[in-house]
Amino acid sequence: MPTVLRAGPYRIYFYSHEPNEPPHVHVDRDNLSAKFWLNPVSLARNLGFSARELRQVERLVRENQAALLEAWNGIFGTSG
């Protein structure tokens, strides 16, 4: 599970065994987790984040979209 970004309490990472899915990231904080598609940025799954915090997390993903896509391409060699 390569971590590609840490921001405050959030860890943003990929699972290395998901190369057949479109580009996406997983975001964890404590026992909360969400999955976001990267192109375009949209929520795929939320496991416990409040609506308010989820908007903050989505903003974080949007602000780092280019770097996250670059990291995805570096690991999986495709933009999906």
Backbone as CSV, one residue per row, in Angstrom:
resi,resn,N_x,N_y,N_z,CA_x,CA_y,CA_z,C_x,C_y,C_z
1,MET,0.835,-1.177,0.000,0.000,0.000,0.000,0.883,1.245,0.000
2,PRO,1.308,1.674,-1.167,2.168,2.851,-1.214,1.444,4.122,-0.760
3,THR,1.993,4.762,0.260,1.464,6.054,0.690,2.007,7.114,-0.260
4,VAL,1.109,7.930,-0.824,1.548,8.955,-1.759,1.464,10.352,-1.174
5,LEU,0.707,10.511,-0.077,0.595,11.830,0.539,0.117,11.680,1.972
6,ARG,0.712,12.468,2.841,0.212,12.629,4.211,-0.079,14.106,4.387
7,ALA,-1.272,14.398,4.866,-1.670,15.792,5.079,-2.460,15.848,6.376
8,GLY,-1.884,16.485,7.384,-2.545,16.514,8.684,-2.791,15.091,9.156
9,PRO,-4.031,14.779,9.534,-4.319,13.432,10.038,-4.597,12.414,8.936
10,TYR,-4.498,12.818,7.661,-4.920,11.962,6.553,-3.754,11.270,5.874
11,ARG,-3.972,10.018,5.559,-3.017,9.227,4.773,-3.706,8.903,3.452
12,ILE,-3.073,9.274,2.343,-3.611,9.011,1.016,-2.697,7.997,0.352
13,TYR,-3.291,6.915,-0.140,-2.489,5.804,-0.634,-3.220,5.025,-1.715
14,PHE,-2.476,4.123,-2.367,-3.002,3.178,-3.344,-2.854,1.777,-2.769
15,TYR,-3.720,0.879,-3.188,-3.486,-0.552,-2.985,-2.731,-1.026,-4.217
16,SER,-1.666,-1.751,-4.034,-0.844,-2.153,-5.172,-1.505,-3.239,-6.021
17,HIS,-2.586,-3.847,-5.550,-3.242,-4.914,-6.309,-4.538,-4.449,-6.997
18,GLU,-4.652,-3.160,-7.306,-5.846,-2.639,-7.969,-5.543,-1.942,-9.304
19,PRO,-4.622,-2.437,-10.094,-4.251,-1.721,-11.322,-5.320,-1.767,-12.413
20,ASN,-6.303,-2.630,-12.314,-7.321,-2.741,-13.354,-8.493,-1.797,-13.139
21,GLU,-8.472,-1.029,-12.076,-9.504,-0.029,-11.825,-9.017,1.320,-12.346
22,PRO,-9.952,2.240,-12.603,-9.531,3.596,-12.979,-8.693,4.218,-11.850
23,PRO,-7.903,5.244,-12.162,-7.081,5.883,-11.132,-7.927,6.343,-9.946
24,HIS,-7.457,5.992,-8.757,-8.162,6.355,-7.532,-7.207,6.311,-6.349
25,VAL,-7.647,6.902,-5.255,-6.883,6.859,-4.005,-7.800,6.459,-2.866
26,HIS,-7.184,5.958,-1.831,-7.857,5.674,-0.572,-7.354,6.705,0.436
27,VAL,-8.244,7.191,1.275,-7.893,8.187,2.285,-8.342,7.658,3.636
28,ASP,-7.421,7.577,4.577,-7.730,7.085,5.924,-7.393,8.125,6.972
29,ARG,-8.192,8.114,8.024,-7.890,8.826,9.262,-8.458,7.968,10.373
30,ASP,-7.612,7.552,11.269,-8.034,6.672,12.356,-8.763,5.465,11.753
31,ASN,-10.013,5.226,12.162,-10.748,4.082,11.632,-11.732,4.478,10.524
32,LEU,-11.555,5.663,9.951,-12.403,6.161,8.869,-11.682,5.976,7.539
33,SER,-12.435,5.760,6.470,-11.817,5.533,5.179,-12.745,5.996,4.062
34,ALA,-12.150,6.468,2.988,-12.907,6.847,1.793,-12.061,6.508,0.574
35,LYS,-12.759,6.330,-0.542,-12.106,6.060,-1.819,-12.595,7.111,-2.800
36,PHE,-11.643,7.724,-3.512,-11.976,8.748,-4.504,-11.396,8.376,-5.851
37,TRP,-12.229,8.466,-6.890,-11.741,8.394,-8.257,-10.974,9.685,-8.522
38,LEU,-9.985,9.628,-9.387,-9.141,10.798,-9.614,-9.458,11.565,-10.892
39,ASN,-10.126,10.958,-11.845,-10.329,11.652,-13.112,-11.709,11.380,-13.682
40,PRO,-12.698,12.196,-13.347,-12.627,13.377,-12.482,-12.689,12.961,-11.012
41,VAL,-12.317,13.873,-10.135,-12.369,13.587,-8.699,-13.826,13.417,-8.295
42,SER,-14.128,12.252,-7.741,-15.473,11.980,-7.238,-15.399,10.870,-6.201
43,LEU,-16.341,10.896,-5.297,-16.380,9.912,-4.222,-16.823,8.560,-4.754
44,ALA,-16.068,7.533,-4.447,-16.443,6.169,-4.804,-17.075,5.462,-3.607
45,ARG,-16.536,5.715,-2.387,-17.026,5.022,-1.192,-16.624,5.810,0.047
46,ASN,-17.499,5.827,1.010,-17.217,6.478,2.291,-17.529,5.504,3.413
47,LEU,-16.573,5.312,4.281,-16.760,4.442,5.439,-16.513,5.235,6.718
48,GLY,-17.491,6.081,7.070,-17.461,6.713,8.370,-17.207,8.201,8.445
49,PHE,-16.688,8.830,7.410,-16.469,10.276,7.477,-17.813,11.003,7.519
50,SER,-17.882,12.060,8.312,-19.073,12.911,8.294,-19.104,13.661,6.969
51,ALA,-20.271,14.179,6.600,-20.392,14.937,5.347,-19.442,16.125,5.340
52,ARG,-19.326,16.788,6.464,-18.449,17.962,6.551,-16.983,17.579,6.332
53,GLU,-16.538,16.553,7.031,-15.142,16.152,6.882,-14.888,15.566,5.491
54,LEU,-15.870,14.890,4.947,-15.725,14.326,3.613,-15.495,15.428,2.579
55,ARG,-16.160,16.558,2.733,-15.923,17.687,1.828,-14.494,18.190,1.961
56,GLN,-13.957,18.216,3.185,-12.570,18.633,3.392,-11.604,17.658,2.722
57,VAL,-11.889,16.379,2.865,-11.033,15.356,2.269,-11.098,15.455,0.744
58,GLU,-12.289,15.641,0.204,-12.419,15.778,-1.244,-11.652,16.995,-1.752
59,ARG,-11.704,18.089,-1.009,-10.942,19.282,-1.391,-9.446,18.973,-1.404
60,LEU,-8.977,18.222,-0.421,-7.569,17.826,-0.360,-7.189,16.997,-1.591
61,VAL,-8.044,16.063,-1.963,-7.778,15.240,-3.146,-7.773,16.119,-4.398
62,ARG,-8.741,17.019,-4.518,-8.810,17.911,-5.687,-7.551,18.782,-5.792
63,GLU,-7.115,19.326,-4.668,-5.945,20.206,-4.669,-4.678,19.465,-5.066
64,ASN,-4.663,18.164,-4.870,-3.479,17.359,-5.174,-3.700,16.398,-6.338
65,GLN,-4.762,16.614,-7.101,-5.140,15.695,-8.174,-3.992,15.427,-9.142
66,ALA,-3.326,16.460,-9.619,-2.255,16.276,-10.605,-1.130,15.404,-10.041
67,ALA,-0.713,15.675,-8.825,0.367,14.890,-8.211,-0.080,13.451,-7.958
68,LEU,-1.334,13.272,-7.565,-1.843,11.921,-7.307,-1.934,11.124,-8.601
69,LEU,-2.393,11.764,-9.692,-2.424,11.083,-10.991,-1.016,10.738,-11.463
70,GLU,-0.074,11.646,-11.239,1.318,11.373,-11.614,1.859,10.174,-10.835
71,ALA,1.554,10.105,-9.548,1.986,8.978,-8.733,1.333,7.679,-9.215
72,TRP,0.038,7.751,-9.532,-0.674,6.564,-10.055,0.028,6.064,-11.321
73,ASN,0.288,6.979,-12.245,0.940,6.613,-13.501,2.335,6.042,-13.262
74,GLY,3.041,6.577,-12.267,4.364,6.058,-11.943,4.324,4.660,-11.381
75,ILE,3.283,4.336,-10.659,3.172,2.993,-10.048,2.560,1.990,-11.022
76,PHE,1.469,2.393,-11.694,0.731,1.456,-12.531,1.007,1.606,-14.020
77,GLY,1.659,2.702,-14.407,2.046,2.887,-15.792,0.890,3.152,-16.740
78,THR,-0.204,3.646,-16.218,-1.363,3.945,-17.062,-2.192,5.018,-16.413
79,SER,-2.908,5.767,-17.191,-3.801,6.792,-16.632,-5.213,6.279,-16.526
80,GLY,-5.441,4.994,-16.860,-6.750,4.387,-16.734,-7.645,4.843,-17.805
